[in-house]
Every structure is written in structure tokens, then in C-alpha cells.
């Protein structure tokens, strides 16, 4: 699984910060983020269950350009 680093929270302090990659083989977007708080999870559950193998993450709005770039990378030609 060759991951292409796209970006990290621009306000990072260097420790455990939200990060975005794209899997260059599958074009899937891989995200590290903050675990959602119980209230957020409860609101998300209103639209359906969250399977045990999935989670809800939070990313700061300042990462929107990084997510857009990841979408562009994922939607472009697959690099092998």
C-alpha cells in the first residue's frame, strides 16, 4: 500500500496531528484525525449505525485545502 503524503494540519505542533494521505494503488483517501466526542458520534448515529470497523473523525476547517488536494490526487490518474 504505497501512501502518498498530501498534508498535515498547518497549525501542527509536530505531535499527533491530523494528516491526509492517498493510497496510490487504490486512490483511497487515508485520514488521521481526532476521535469524535460522544455528542458528535450521537448526532452521526441519527443517520445510521457506525460499524465496529469504522469511526467518526474530526478535522479542523483549516485542512480543507489539504482535503481538496487529496480529492484531486485520488481522482487523477493512479500513479504506480
N, C-alpha and C positions, 0 to 999 in steps of 0.2 A: 504494500500500500504506500506508494510514493506520495507524501503530503507536500504540497506547495504552500509555504507560509505566505499569507496575504497581509496580515497586520495584527497589531496588538493595541489595546486601549491606549490612545495617545496621551492620556494622563497617568500612565503607569508609573508605579514606584519601583518596578522591576520584580515584584513578588506576586505570584499567583494572580495575574491579571487576565481579564477576558482576552481571548485570542481567536483568530479565524484562520483556517487553512482550507485548501481544496484538494481532494483526493484526485490526483492527475489521471488515475486509471478509470475511476468511475464517475468523475465530475461531481461527486457529492461534496457538500459544504460541511466542514467539521468545525464545531464551535465549542470553546471552553468559556463558561460564564459563571455567574454567581447562581447558586441554587436559589430558586424562588422561595419566598417566605410562605407560610401556611395560608395567609389570606389570598395571595396570588394563585396558589395551587387550587384553592377552593373555588375561586372565580373561573379558572380554566376548566375545572371539573363540571361546571354548569353546561359546557358544550359537549361533554362526553368523558368517558373514563381515560385515565392515563395508565397505560400498561406498565407492569413492573419493569420492563426493559427500556422504558422511556422516562424522560424527566422534563421539567419545565426550567428553563434558564432565563436569566435576565442579563441584558447587555445595556450599557449606557447609550443614550441617543448620540453621543459624540462619535460612536463607532459606525454610524450609518454609512459614511463614505467607504469604510472598510468592507461592510456587508455588500454594498453596491459593487465594489471591485470584485469580491468573491463571486457574486452572481454573474458578472461579466466573464470571469475566468471559467466558471462552471459551464456557462452557456456557449463558450467558444470552442474551438477545436480541441480535442483531447490530445495532450502532449504525452508522448510515450518515449 
